[in-house]
Amino acid sequence: MEASERPILDLLTGFNVAAIEASSLDLDVQVLVRVAALVAIDAPPASYLINLEAGDQVGVTVEQVQGVLCTIAPIVGTARVVSAGGKMVRALGLELELAELEAEE
């Protein structure tokens, strides 16, 4: 058996696939719940990038993400919501940089 060249990424992917398959929620709702959880734990931009990309693939809109932020603000606090907004913007910047690098190759 050959060891993977990306063991961490493979492990995380496996976790996510198992969670998606175990959930009874629709994929778009799963993404919105994940965004709420990311805000609650003050997740890094890369986590938002992964989940916002997944959301884009299943039709989650910017308005829906904004709705989640409005809904959870009284519970997690305005500072967490503002932090999350900044991290989402950074995540989208990372996405643009990655796209530019791919285009150069």
N, C-alpha and C positions, 0 to 999 in steps of 0.2 A: 504494500500500500504506500503510495507516494504522498508525502506531506504537501499540504497546500502552500503556495507562495504567498497567500493572503489569509492566514488563519484567523485574524481578528475580524476582518471584513466578512469572511465566510461564516463565522460564528454569529455575528450581529445579523447578517442576512437570514440565517436559520431561525434566530429568535423572532424576527419580524414576520417571517413566513408562517411560523407556528402560531403566532398571536393573531394574525389575520385569519387563518383557517379556523381557529378556535372561537372567534367572535361571531355572534349572531347579528352584529350591526352591519349596515351597508358600508361599503368602502369609503364613501364620502363622509359619513358620520364618524367612522374610525379615524380618519385624518383630522377632523375637527376636534375630536376628543384628545388625540395625541398633541395637537397644538396647545390645547388647554393644559395638558400635563407638562409640556415643555415650559410654558410660562410659569407654572407653579414651582418647578424645580430650578428655574433660572438657567435653562439650558444654553449651551454655546451655539453660535451661528451655524455651524455645520449640521447640527441636529435639525434646525429649522430648514436648512437647505434640503436635506433628504426628505423631510416630511412635506414641505411645500411643493417639491417636485412631484411627489406621489399624489398630492392633492390636485395638482394641475392635470395629471393623467386621468383622474377620476371625476373631473369637472367641478372641483371645489373652487368657488369664486373668492375674489378679494373681499367682497361684501360679506360673505359667510365668515371669513377669518376675522374681519372687523367685528362682526356680530358676536363671535366667541370672546374676543377681547373685551367688548362692552359688558357681556354677561358675567365674566369672571372677575372683572375689576373690583367690585365690592368685596370679593372674597380673598383674592390674592394681593390686592393693594395696587394703587396707581403706580408706585415705583416699579413693581414687577411688570406691569403692562407697558410702561414707557421703555423699560429695559428690553422687553421682548420685541417691541416695535423697532428699536435700534438694531437689534440682532437680526431681525428679519431683513432689514435694509442691507446690512452687511452680508447676509447670506445671499441675497440677490446679486450683490456686487461680486461675490465669489463666483456665482454662477456665470456672470458675464465674463469675468476674467478667464474662467475655464473654457467657455465657448470661444473666446478669442484665441486662446492657446491651441485649441483643437483646429480652428480655422487656419492657423499658421502652419500646422503640420501637414 
